[in-house]
Amino acid sequence: MIWKRTLVVLGIGVALSGASYTMIVPFLPLYLVDLGVGEANLKIWSGAVFAVSFLVSGVLSPYWGRQADKAGKRRMMIRSGLSLAAVYFVTSLVRSPEELLAMRVLLGVAVGFVPSAMAIVASVVPQEKIGFSLGFMQAANLIGTILGPAAGGALAHLLGIRVSFEVAAVVILIATAGIWLLVPEPPVVPAGAAGSVAGDLRAAMANPLLRRMLAVLFLVQMVAIMLQPLITLYIAEMKGTFEGTSLAAGAIFSLAGLAGAMASPAWGNAGQKRGFIKMIGVAMIGGGIVLAGQYFSHDVIRFAALHFVFGLFLAGTYPNINSAIVTCTDESFRGRAFGLVMSANQLGSMTGPLLGGAISTITGIGTMFVAGGLLFVALGAILLWRCARATAQSA
């Protein structure tokens, strides 16, 4: 079965892609220190180098999605993989924070590896297997994001941060070689080249389910990423000291990723059987309750346990959102649809930390868990209500 081989190869490629990215991203502030940025300006530069790649990739993803429909999804994966490898390698050579910022801009331009992989899966996998397959891809991505920081930290400690960038370039090259050698190009639908990016956006907004899923994905990603920078500080508050906080935070982040990798295929399967929208609603309500509950945890162990459970629920959102998008888009629009998915994801990733930092400064960190949890519960309830109303109308 060629689709099974393709799914496995793409999953490995996405895992390597996630590992190469997270191998270097957590250590960018340390790299800025090596480049001569002082403590007074470190937060500003860190925010800039993080946010700029999200902004650029969020803007350009619809264009690359259009090119995937026009020129081929596999070709776009290879283009992205080679571009990422070049950017990672050149980043290892920079000598100033301005040069690093420029490389982060180019990193945003190079995006497209993961959404192109998702689009290929949606094109080659049988429709009755789409939920499990996209859940499998989400799990592969999470496995990469678990392994990446550990490998990058070890490399940075033993050989220096610049070597981490060079190894990241090699890792994404290996993933790209696997795609080039083992993944066939899905048939290119000629109609996929018609129109423009502006027309793609109008078409997406005219599709009610696609529009709704993009909005939900943006909000899910915004809340998930909004909390990440705050968790380390919240742990320090609970411990009463910063000593050992980075180790505890790293372990808790890994627990959430492990939970997601374990649960994603099962959530995708459940969505295939019971309805993708319904499972998104269930996952968001469950995740929201657990997220708000983290406000009431007064020790690190209890907080870690709740964060693991939150990861189990959060894993139910992404594969079911992607699967729902597959069901409501035509094959000729599939690359552009996942380009828009990437845009929503990246813009949520950019907005979350900025919003979380501003609000938590005023209200405190703990209240952000409650606010995020309530937003999740509200969105989940709306989705379940829509599902119930649609079922009643069709009865």
ZATI-367192 format. One record per residue (C-alpha): residue number from 0; residue in three letters; x, y, z. Coordinates in nm, 3 decimals. Layout:
! residues N
+-----+---------+---------+---------+---------+
! num ! residuo !       x !       y !       z !
+-----+---------+---------+---------+---------+
! NUM !     ALA !       X !       Y !       Z !
...
+-----+---------+---------+---------+---------+
! end
This chain:
! residues 395
+-----+---------+---------+---------+---------+
! num ! residuo !       x !       y !       z !
+-----+---------+---------+---------+---------+
!   0 !     MET !   0.000 !   0.000 !   0.000 !
!   1 !     ILE !   0.184 !   0.308 !  -0.130 !
!   2 !     TRP !  -0.020 !   0.549 !   0.084 !
!   3 !     LYS !   0.097 !   0.373 !   0.403 !
!   4 !     ARG !   0.463 !   0.403 !   0.301 !
!   5 !     THR !   0.407 !   0.765 !   0.205 !
!   6 !     LEU !   0.241 !   0.836 !   0.540 !
!   7 !     VAL !   0.533 !   0.684 !   0.735 !
!   8 !     VAL !   0.797 !   0.869 !   0.530 !
!   9 !     LEU !   0.611 !   1.199 !   0.566 !
!  10 !     GLY !   0.570 !   1.138 !   0.940 !
!  11 !     ILE !   0.944 !   1.082 !   0.981 !
!  12 !     GLY !   1.013 !   1.392 !   0.772 !
!  13 !     VAL !   0.779 !   1.605 !   0.984 !
!  14 !     ALA !   0.935 !   1.469 !   1.304 !
!  15 !     LEU !   1.284 !   1.560 !   1.177 !
!  16 !     SER !   1.156 !   1.901 !   1.070 !
!  17 !     GLY !   1.012 !   1.965 !   1.417 !
!  18 !     ALA !   1.333 !   1.846 !   1.580 !
!  19 !     SER !   1.551 !   2.070 !   1.362 !
!  20 !     TYR !   1.337 !   2.375 !   1.444 !
!  21 !     THR !   1.313 !   2.320 !   1.820 !
!  22 !     MET !   1.682 !   2.226 !   1.832 !
!  23 !     ILE !   1.765 !   2.594 !   1.801 !
!  24 !     VAL !   1.461 !   2.812 !   1.885 !
!  25 !     PRO !   1.475 !   2.778 !   2.268 !
!  26 !     PHE !   1.837 !   2.894 !   2.266 !
!  27 !     LEU !   1.799 !   3.209 !   2.055 !
!  28 !     PRO !   1.826 !   3.440 !   2.362 !
!  29 !     LEU !   2.158 !   3.274 !   2.451 !
!  30 !     TYR !   2.274 !   3.319 !   2.093 !
!  31 !     LEU !   2.189 !   3.689 !   2.116 !
!  32 !     VAL !   2.408 !   3.714 !   2.427 !
!  33 !     ASP !   2.694 !   3.554 !   2.231 !
!  34 !     LEU !   2.636 !   3.814 !   1.959 !
!  35 !     GLY !   2.688 !   4.096 !   2.207 !
!  36 !     VAL !   2.334 !   4.194 !   2.310 !
!  37 !     GLY !   2.331 !   4.333 !   2.663 !
!  38 !     GLU !   2.082 !   4.245 !   2.935 !
!  39 !     ALA !   1.899 !   4.578 !   2.895 !
!  40 !     ASN !   1.807 !   4.502 !   2.532 !
!  41 !     LEU !   1.788 !   4.123 !   2.547 !
!  42 !     LYS !   1.409 !   4.100 !   2.591 !
!  43 !     ILE !   1.346 !   4.339 !   2.302 !
!  44 !     TRP !   1.578 !   4.152 !   2.068 !
!  45 !     SER !   1.442 !   3.813 !   2.179 !
!  46 !     GLY !   1.086 !   3.924 !   2.109 !
!  47 !     ALA !   1.187 !   4.060 !   1.770 !
!  48 !     VAL !   1.373 !   3.749 !   1.649 !
!  49 !     PHE !   1.091 !   3.523 !   1.768 !
!  50 !     ALA !   0.802 !   3.725 !   1.629 !
!  51 !     VAL !   0.941 !   3.826 !   1.289 !
!  52 !     SER !   0.955 !   3.473 !   1.147 !
!  53 !     PHE !   0.596 !   3.408 !   1.261 !
!  54 !     LEU !   0.482 !   3.730 !   1.095 !
!  55 !     VAL !   0.662 !   3.668 !   0.765 !
!  56 !     SER !   0.554 !   3.304 !   0.741 !
!  57 !     GLY !   0.196 !   3.396 !   0.835 !
!  58 !     VAL !   0.184 !   3.644 !   0.547 !
!  59 !     LEU !   0.357 !   3.421 !   0.289 !
!  60 !     SER !   0.196 !   3.084 !   0.370 !
!  61 !     PRO !  -0.109 !   3.142 !   0.146 !
!  62 !     TYR !   0.126 !   3.214 !  -0.145 !
!  63 !     TRP !   0.325 !   2.895 !  -0.089 !
!  64 !     GLY !   0.001 !   2.701 !  -0.055 !
!  65 !     ARG !  -0.104 !   2.836 !  -0.396 !
!  66 !     GLN !   0.228 !   2.728 !  -0.542 !
!  67 !     ALA !   0.177 !   2.380 !  -0.396 !
!  68 !     ASP !  -0.153 !   2.350 !  -0.585 !
!  69 !     LYS !   0.005 !   2.496 !  -0.898 !
!  70 !     ALA !   0.349 !   2.330 !  -0.914 !
!  71 !     GLY !   0.313 !   2.030 !  -0.684 !
!  72 !     LYS !   0.300 !   1.968 !  -0.310 !
!  73 !     ARG !   0.610 !   1.744 !  -0.302 !
!  74 !     ARG !   0.805 !   2.008 !  -0.494 !
!  75 !     MET !   0.708 !   2.268 !  -0.234 !
!  76 !     MET !   0.826 !   2.038 !   0.047 !
!  77 !     ILE !   1.163 !   1.997 !  -0.120 !
!  78 !     ARG !   1.184 !   2.373 !  -0.184 !
!  79 !     SER !   1.109 !   2.444 !   0.181 !
!  80 !     GLY !   1.348 !   2.178 !   0.314 !
!  81 !     LEU !   1.643 !   2.301 !   0.108 !
!  82 !     SER !   1.566 !   2.663 !   0.199 !
!  83 !     LEU !   1.545 !   2.583 !   0.570 !
!  84 !     ALA !   1.877 !   2.396 !   0.558 !
!  85 !     ALA !   2.044 !   2.694 !   0.390 !
!  86 !     VAL !   1.899 !   2.939 !   0.644 !
!  87 !     TYR !   2.001 !   2.725 !   0.943 !
!  88 !     PHE !   2.355 !   2.691 !   0.812 !
!  89 !     VAL !   2.400 !   3.061 !   0.735 !
!  90 !     THR !   2.254 !   3.147 !   1.078 !
!  91 !     SER !   2.546 !   2.958 !   1.233 !
!  92 !     LEU !   2.778 !   3.214 !   1.068 !
!  93 !     VAL !   2.613 !   3.542 !   1.173 !
!  94 !     ARG !   2.816 !   3.794 !   1.371 !
!  95 !     SER !   2.556 !   4.049 !   1.487 !
!  96 !     PRO !   2.197 !   4.058 !   1.614 !
!  97 !     GLU !   2.094 !   4.242 !   1.296 !
!  98 !     GLU !   2.222 !   3.953 !   1.086 !
!  99 !     LEU !   2.035 !   3.706 !   1.307 !
! 100 !     LEU !   1.715 !   3.909 !   1.262 !
! 101 !     ALA !   1.764 !   3.898 !   0.884 !
! 102 !     MET !   1.804 !   3.520 !   0.898 !
! 103 !     ARG !   1.483 !   3.491 !   1.098 !
! 104 !     VAL !   1.306 !   3.688 !   0.824 !
! 105 !     LEU !   1.441 !   3.441 !   0.567 !
! 106 !     LEU !   1.328 !   3.154 !   0.789 !
! 107 !     GLY !   0.975 !   3.292 !   0.759 !
! 108 !     VAL !   1.015 !   3.296 !   0.382 !
! 109 !     ALA !   1.129 !   2.931 !   0.383 !
! 110 !     VAL !   0.815 !   2.792 !   0.550 !
! 111 !     GLY !   0.598 !   2.528 !   0.388 !
! 112 !     PHE !   0.745 !   2.190 !   0.483 !
! 113 !     VAL !   0.479 !   2.076 !   0.733 !
! 114 !     PRO !   0.167 !   2.218 !   0.559 !
! 115 !     SER !   0.281 !   2.065 !   0.228 !
! 116 !     ALA !   0.323 !   1.731 !   0.406 !
! 117 !     MET !  -0.029 !   1.758 !   0.547 !
! 118 !     ALA !  -0.164 !   1.843 !   0.201 !
! 119 !     ILE !   0.006 !   1.536 !   0.051 !
! 120 !     VAL !  -0.142 !   1.314 !   0.323 !
! 121 !     ALA !  -0.487 !   1.457 !   0.253 !
! 122 !     SER !  -0.437 !   1.382 !  -0.118 !
! 123 !     VAL !  -0.311 !   1.021 !  -0.100 !
! 124 !     VAL !  -0.473 !   0.870 !   0.211 !
! 125 !     PRO !  -0.819 !   0.708 !   0.176 !
! 126 !     GLN !  -1.090 !   0.936 !   0.315 !
! 127 !     GLU !  -1.191 !   0.681 !   0.579 !
! 128 !     LYS !  -0.834 !   0.695 !   0.717 !
! 129 !     ILE !  -0.788 !   1.072 !   0.709 !
! 130 !     GLY !  -0.859 !   1.131 !   1.081 !
! 131 !     PHE !  -0.608 !   0.872 !   1.200 !
! 132 !     SER !  -0.350 !   0.979 !   0.939 !
! 133 !     LEU !  -0.356 !   1.348 !   1.031 !
! 134 !     GLY !  -0.346 !   1.249 !   1.398 !
! 135 !     PHE !  -0.039 !   1.038 !   1.319 !
! 136 !     MET !   0.123 !   1.339 !   1.151 !
! 137 !     GLN !   0.048 !   1.558 !   1.453 !
! 138 !     ALA !   0.202 !   1.295 !   1.680 !
! 139 !     ALA !   0.514 !   1.282 !   1.460 !
! 140 !     ASN !   0.550 !   1.659 !   1.477 !
! 141 !     LEU !   0.517 !   1.652 !   1.856 !
! 142 !     ILE !   0.778 !   1.378 !   1.887 !
! 143 !     GLY !   1.017 !   1.600 !   1.693 !
! 144 !     THR !   0.946 !   1.895 !   1.921 !
! 145 !     ILE !   1.016 !   1.677 !   2.225 !
! 146 !     LEU !   1.348 !   1.546 !   2.094 !
! 147 !     GLY !   1.470 !   1.875 !   1.944 !
! 148 !     PRO !   1.527 !   2.082 !   2.260 !
! 149 !     ALA !   1.706 !   1.795 !   2.435 !
! 150 !     ALA !   1.940 !   1.740 !   2.140 !
! 151 !     GLY !   1.992 !   2.114 !   2.091 !
! 152 !     GLY !   2.066 !   2.169 !   2.460 !
! 153 !     ALA !   2.323 !   1.890 !   2.464 !
! 154 !     LEU !   2.490 !   2.018 !   2.147 !
! 155 !     ALA !   2.495 !   2.377 !   2.272 !
! 156 !     HIS !   2.646 !   2.265 !   2.602 !
! 157 !     LEU !   2.912 !   2.039 !   2.451 !
! 158 !     LEU !   3.000 !   2.208 !   2.120 !
! 159 !     GLY !   2.843 !   2.553 !   2.122 !
! 160 !     ILE !   2.520 !   2.703 !   1.990 !
! 161 !     ARG !   2.656 !   2.752 !   1.637 !
! 162 !     VAL !   2.700 !   2.376 !   1.601 !
! 163 !     SER !   2.330 !   2.331 !   1.688 !
! 164 !     PHE !   2.237 !   2.536 !   1.380 !
! 165 !     GLU !   2.469 !   2.330 !   1.161 !
! 166 !     VAL !   2.325 !   2.002 !   1.290 !
! 167 !     ALA !   1.971 !   2.138 !   1.239 !
! 168 !     ALA !   2.064 !   2.203 !   0.874 !
! 169 !     VAL !   2.183 !   1.844 !   0.832 !
! 170 !     VAL !   1.870 !   1.704 !   0.999 !
! 171 !     ILE !   1.630 !   1.892 !   0.768 !
! 172 !     LEU !   1.843 !   1.789 !   0.468 !
! 173 !     ILE !   1.801 !   1.425 !   0.568 !
! 174 !     ALA !   1.425 !   1.475 !   0.592 !
! 175 !     THR !   1.420 !   1.643 !   0.250 !
! 176 !     ALA !   1.623 !   1.362 !   0.092 !
! 177 !     GLY !   1.369 !   1.111 !   0.222 !
! 178 !     ILE !   1.084 !   1.306 !   0.064 !
! 179 !     TRP !   1.273 !   1.336 !  -0.270 !
! 180 !     LEU !   1.354 !   0.964 !  -0.284 !
! 181 !     LEU !   1.044 !   0.798 !  -0.138 !
! 182 !     VAL !   0.739 !   1.023 !  -0.173 !
! 183 !     PRO !   0.560 !   1.040 !  -0.510 !
! 184 !     GLU !   0.409 !   1.366 !  -0.631 !
! 185 !     PRO !   0.028 !   1.361 !  -0.602 !
! 186 !     PRO !  -0.149 !   1.450 !  -0.928 !
! 187 !     VAL !  -0.156 !   1.826 !  -0.984 !
! 188 !     VAL !  -0.509 !   1.948 !  -1.055 !
! 189 !     PRO !  -0.483 !   2.214 !  -1.330 !
! 190 !     ALA !  -0.764 !   2.423 !  -1.185 !
! 191 !     GLY !  -0.551 !   2.472 !  -0.874 !
! 192 !     ALA !  -0.346 !   2.741 !  -1.052 !
! 193 !     ALA !  -0.641 !   2.968 !  -1.126 !
! 194 !     GLY !  -0.707 !   3.300 !  -0.951 !
! 195 !     SER !  -0.486 !   3.487 !  -0.702 !
! 196 !     VAL !  -0.395 !   3.489 !  -0.333 !
! 197 !     ALA !  -0.663 !   3.754 !  -0.272 !
! 198 !     GLY !  -0.910 !   3.528 !  -0.450 !
! 199 !     ASP !  -0.801 !   3.237 !  -0.231 !
! 200 !     LEU !  -0.875 !   3.443 !   0.081 !
! 201 !     ARG !  -1.218 !   3.538 !  -0.054 !
! 202 !     ALA !  -1.290 !   3.173 !  -0.135 !
! 203 !     ALA !  -1.185 !   3.068 !   0.215 !
! 204 !     MET !  -1.405 !   3.332 !   0.378 !
! 205 !     ALA !  -1.696 !   3.218 !   0.160 !
! 206 !     ASN !  -1.657 !   2.861 !   0.292 !
! 207 !     PRO !  -1.831 !   2.865 !   0.634 !
! 208 !     LEU !  -1.664 !   2.555 !   0.779 !
! 209 !     LEU !  -1.317 !   2.649 !   0.654 !
! 210 !     ARG !  -1.358 !   3.001 !   0.789 !
! 211 !     ARG !  -1.473 !   2.868 !   1.125 !
! 212 !     MET !  -1.189 !   2.615 !   1.152 !
! 213 !     LEU !  -0.924 !   2.877 !   1.070 !
! 214 !     ALA !  -1.065 !   3.103 !   1.343 !
! 215 !     VAL !  -1.070 !   2.816 !   1.595 !
! 216 !     LEU !  -0.714 !   2.718 !   1.504 !
! 217 !     PHE !  -0.594 !   3.077 !   1.548 !
! 218 !     LEU !  -0.752 !   3.098 !   1.895 !
! 219 !     VAL !  -0.626 !   2.753 !   2.003 !
! 220 !     GLN !  -0.272 !   2.835 !   1.897 !
! 221 !     MET !  -0.292 !   3.182 !   2.053 !
! 222 !     VAL !  -0.391 !   3.041 !   2.394 !
! 223 !     ALA !  -0.144 !   2.750 !   2.379 !
! 224 !     ILE !   0.152 !   2.972 !   2.287 !
! 225 !     MET !   0.035 !   3.260 !   2.510 !
! 226 !     LEU !   0.092 !   3.043 !   2.815 !
! 227 !     GLN !   0.429 !   2.895 !   2.721 !
! 228 !     PRO !   0.650 !   3.191 !   2.823 !
! 229 !     LEU !   0.446 !   3.231 !   3.142 !
! 230 !     ILE !   0.474 !   2.872 !   3.265 !
! 231 !     THR !   0.839 !   2.910 !   3.365 !
! 232 !     LEU !   0.760 !   3.224 !   3.563 !
! 233 !     TYR !   0.454 !   3.062 !   3.722 !
! 234 !     ILE !   0.665 !   2.765 !   3.835 !
! 235 !     ALA !   0.917 !   3.008 !   3.987 !
! 236 !     GLU !   0.630 !   3.174 !   4.177 !
! 237 !     MET !   0.516 !   2.838 !   4.315 !
! 238 !     LYS !   0.870 !   2.735 !   4.409 !
! 239 !     GLY !   0.955 !   3.074 !   4.553 !
! 240 !     THR !   1.287 !   3.075 !   4.368 !
! 241 !     PHE !   1.430 !   3.062 !   4.016 !
! 242 !     GLU !   1.673 !   2.788 !   4.119 !
! 243 !     GLY !   1.594 !   2.469 !   3.926 !
! 244 !     THR !   1.303 !   2.639 !   3.747 !
! 245 !     SER !   1.437 !   2.589 !   3.394 !
! 246 !     LEU !   1.480 !   2.215 !   3.456 !
! 247 !     ALA !   1.126 !   2.182 !   3.594 !
! 248 !     ALA !   0.978 !   2.389 !   3.311 !
! 249 !     GLY !   1.158 !   2.183 !   3.048 !
! 250 !     ALA !   1.025 !   1.861 !   3.200 !
! 251 !     ILE !   0.669 !   1.997 !   3.211 !
! 252 !     PHE !   0.686 !   2.112 !   2.847 !
! 253 !     SER !   0.808 !   1.767 !   2.750 !
! 254 !     LEU !   0.520 !   1.604 !   2.942 !
! 255 !     ALA !   0.264 !   1.803 !   2.743 !
! 256 !     GLY !   0.433 !   1.711 !   2.416 !
! 257 !     LEU !   0.448 !   1.345 !   2.516 !
! 258 !     ALA !   0.078 !   1.350 !   2.602 !
! 259 !     GLY !  -0.002 !   1.501 !   2.263 !
! 260 !     ALA !   0.208 !   1.244 !   2.077 !
! 261 !     MET !   0.031 !   0.963 !   2.263 !
! 262 !     ALA !  -0.322 !   1.094 !   2.213 !
! 263 !     SER !  -0.329 !   1.255 !   1.866 !
! 264 !     PRO !  -0.394 !   0.938 !   1.657 !
! 265 !     ALA !  -0.672 !   0.828 !   1.896 !
! 266 !     TRP !  -0.837 !   1.171 !   1.875 !
! 267 !     GLY !  -0.817 !   1.159 !   1.494 !
! 268 !     ASN !  -0.977 !   0.814 !   1.496 !
! 269 !     ALA !  -1.253 !   0.933 !   1.726 !
! 270 !     GLY !  -1.321 !   1.228 !   1.498 !
! 271 !     GLN !  -1.348 !   0.995 !   1.198 !
! 272 !     LYS !  -1.614 !   0.789 !   1.379 !
! 273 !     ARG !  -1.808 !   1.049 !   1.579 !
! 274 !     GLY !  -1.752 !   1.373 !   1.387 !
! 275 !     PHE !  -1.451 !   1.601 !   1.368 !
! 276 !     ILE !  -1.631 !   1.913 !   1.494 !
! 277 !     LYS !  -1.783 !   1.726 !   1.788 !
! 278 !     MET !  -1.442 !   1.597 !   1.896 !
! 279 !     ILE !  -1.292 !   1.946 !   1.872 !
! 280 !     GLY !  -1.568 !   2.070 !   2.103 !
! 281 !     VAL !  -1.515 !   1.787 !   2.352 !
! 282 !     ALA !  -1.138 !   1.839 !   2.350 !
! 283 !     MET !  -1.169 !   2.214 !   2.403 !
! 284 !     ILE !  -1.416 !   2.186 !   2.691 !
! 285 !     GLY !  -1.206 !   1.921 !   2.864 !
! 286 !     GLY !  -0.885 !   2.111 !   2.799 !
! 287 !     GLY !  -1.039 !   2.437 !   2.918 !
! 288 !     ILE !  -1.151 !   2.287 !   3.249 !
! 289 !     VAL !  -0.805 !   2.140 !   3.313 !
! 290 !     LEU !  -0.632 !   2.461 !   3.204 !
! 291 !     ALA !  -0.836 !   2.673 !   3.443 !
! 292 !     GLY !  -0.769 !   2.414 !   3.715 !
! 293 !     GLN !  -0.396 !   2.484 !   3.688 !
! 294 !     TYR !  -0.463 !   2.818 !   3.858 !
! 295 !     PHE !  -0.561 !   2.628 !   4.173 !
! 296 !     SER !  -0.257 !   2.400 !   4.177 !
! 297 !     HIS !  -0.021 !   2.520 !   4.447 !
! 298 !     ASP !   0.272 !   2.286 !   4.393 !
! 299 !     VAL !   0.482 !   2.190 !   4.092 !
! 300 !     ILE !   0.389 !   1.819 !   4.094 !
! 301 !     ARG !   0.016 !   1.889 !   4.078 !
! 302 !     PHE !   0.072 !   2.155 !   3.813 !
! 303 !     ALA !   0.278 !   1.910 !   3.604 !
! 304 !     ALA !   0.008 !   1.643 !   3.628 !
! 305 !     LEU !  -0.261 !   1.886 !   3.515 !
! 306 !     HIS !  -0.041 !   2.010 !   3.231 !
! 307 !     PHE !   0.002 !   1.652 !   3.111 !
! 308 !     VAL !  -0.378 !   1.607 !   3.109 !
! 309 !     PHE !  -0.413 !   1.938 !   2.928 !
! 310 !     GLY !  -0.175 !   1.804 !   2.662 !
! 311 !     LEU !  -0.402 !   1.500 !   2.620 !
! 312 !     PHE !  -0.701 !   1.724 !   2.549 !
! 313 !     LEU !  -0.512 !   1.977 !   2.337 !
! 314 !     ALA !  -0.407 !   1.688 !   2.111 !
! 315 !     GLY !  -0.772 !   1.651 !   2.012 !
! 316 !     THR !  -0.791 !   1.991 !   1.845 !
! 317 !     TYR !  -0.523 !   2.001 !   1.575 !
! 318 !     PRO !  -0.582 !   1.670 !   1.388 !
! 319 !     ASN !  -0.960 !   1.717 !   1.394 !
! 320 !     ILE !  -0.934 !   2.076 !   1.272 !
! 321 !     ASN !  -0.712 !   1.961 !   0.984 !
! 322 !     SER !  -0.945 !   1.671 !   0.907 !
! 323 !     ALA !  -1.251 !   1.897 !   0.907 !
! 324 !     ILE !  -1.073 !   2.128 !   0.662 !
! 325 !     VAL !  -1.002 !   1.832 !   0.433 !
! 326 !     THR !  -1.373 !   1.742 !   0.428 !
! 327 !     CYS !  -1.483 !   2.091 !   0.324 !
! 328 !     THR !  -1.224 !   2.170 !   0.054 !
! 329 !     ASP !  -1.176 !   2.042 !  -0.297 !
! 330 !     GLU !  -0.856 !   1.859 !  -0.396 !
! 331 !     SER !  -0.761 !   2.149 !  -0.626 !
! 332 !     PHE !  -0.771 !   2.385 !  -0.324 !
! 333 !     ARG !  -0.597 !   2.155 !  -0.074 !
! 334 !     GLY !  -0.249 !   2.314 !  -0.084 !
! 335 !     ARG !  -0.396 !   2.661 !  -0.041 !
! 336 !     ALA !  -0.617 !   2.540 !   0.244 !
! 337 !     PHE !  -0.316 !   2.412 !   0.437 !
! 338 !     GLY !  -0.128 !   2.731 !   0.351 !
! 339 !     LEU !  -0.408 !   2.920 !   0.526 !
! 340 !     VAL !  -0.385 !   2.671 !   0.815 !
! 341 !     MET !  -0.017 !   2.762 !   0.846 !
! 342 !     SER !  -0.105 !   3.133 !   0.841 !
! 343 !     ALA !  -0.361 !   3.093 !   1.120 !
! 344 !     ASN !  -0.113 !   2.887 !   1.320 !
! 345 !     GLN !   0.176 !   3.131 !   1.279 !
! 346 !     LEU !  -0.030 !   3.443 !   1.343 !
! 347 !     GLY !  -0.171 !   3.279 !   1.657 !
! 348 !     SER !   0.186 !   3.197 !   1.763 !
! 349 !     MET !   0.285 !   3.561 !   1.714 !
! 350 !     THR !  -0.020 !   3.710 !   1.886 !
! 351 !     GLY !  -0.024 !   3.480 !   2.189 !
! 352 !     PRO !   0.302 !   3.579 !   2.361 !
! 353 !     LEU !   0.243 !   3.950 !   2.297 !
! 354 !     LEU !  -0.112 !   3.936 !   2.437 !
! 355 !     GLY !  -0.017 !   3.711 !   2.728 !
! 356 !     GLY !   0.275 !   3.930 !   2.830 !
! 357 !     ALA !   0.062 !   4.245 !   2.823 !
! 358 !     ILE !  -0.237 !   4.100 !   3.013 !
! 359 !     SER !  -0.034 !   3.906 !   3.271 !
! 360 !     THR !   0.156 !   4.224 !   3.358 !
! 361 !     ILE !  -0.175 !   4.379 !   3.463 !
! 362 !     THR !  -0.368 !   4.084 !   3.609 !
! 363 !     GLY !  -0.097 !   3.837 !   3.712 !
! 364 !     ILE !   0.010 !   3.510 !   3.558 !
! 365 !     GLY !  -0.239 !   3.283 !   3.734 !
! 366 !     THR !  -0.544 !   3.457 !   3.591 !
! 367 !     MET !  -0.420 !   3.381 !   3.239 !
! 368 !     PHE !  -0.482 !   3.010 !   3.298 !
! 369 !     VAL !  -0.839 !   3.086 !   3.401 !
! 370 !     ALA !  -0.895 !   3.322 !   3.106 !
! 371 !     GLY !  -0.752 !   3.072 !   2.859 !
! 372 !     GLY !  -0.956 !   2.791 !   3.011 !
! 373 !     LEU !  -1.280 !   2.989 !   2.994 !
! 374 !     LEU !  -1.213 !   3.077 !   2.630 !
! 375 !     PHE !  -1.157 !   2.710 !   2.548 !
! 376 !     VAL !  -1.477 !   2.605 !   2.728 !
! 377 !     ALA !  -1.681 !   2.876 !   2.554 !
! 378 !     LEU !  -1.551 !   2.784 !   2.207 !
! 379 !     GLY !  -1.605 !   2.412 !   2.273 !
! 380 !     ALA !  -1.960 !   2.473 !   2.390 !
! 381 !     ILE !  -2.037 !   2.678 !   2.078 !
! 382 !     LEU !  -1.905 !   2.402 !   1.852 !
! 383 !     LEU !  -2.107 !   2.132 !   2.032 !
! 384 !     TRP !  -2.418 !   2.350 !   2.018 !
! 385 !     ARG !  -2.372 !   2.394 !   1.643 !
! 386 !     CYS !  -2.331 !   2.016 !   1.603 !
! 387 !     ALA !  -2.650 !   1.952 !   1.804 !
! 388 !     ARG !  -2.844 !   2.209 !   1.603 !
! 389 !     ALA !  -2.723 !   2.063 !   1.272 !
! 390 !     THR !  -2.823 !   1.713 !   1.386 !
! 391 !     ALA !  -3.168 !   1.835 !   1.491 !
! 392 !     GLN !  -3.222 !   2.010 !   1.160 !
! 393 !     SER !  -3.124 !   1.703 !   0.960 !
! 394 !     ALA !  -3.346 !   1.472 !   1.166 !
+-----+---------+---------+---------+---------+
! end
